[in-house]
Amino acid sequence: MRAVTINLPEPLNAQMEQLARENGLTLSDFLVEVSKDIIMQEEARKQFYERAGRGRGRAAEALALLRRD
């Protein structure tokens, strides 16, 4: 594992430490979890826009599928 040093404003650091404690985590583990969440959100955003791009111009086709009995 690689160590990274970051400079946090004191108020932000205090909030993050509090959240980590509330979740039973060390600050380091909390930052790892937050980082994972950010990466997952970014991947979901990219996938959404990729799928939206594939569907662009196909609204009539999609609506026809919804109208099926």
Secondary structure, DSSP 4 states (H G I P E B T S, - for coil): ---------HHHHHHHHHHHHHTT--HHHHHHHHHHHHHHHHHHHHHHHHHHHHHTT-HHHHHHHHT--
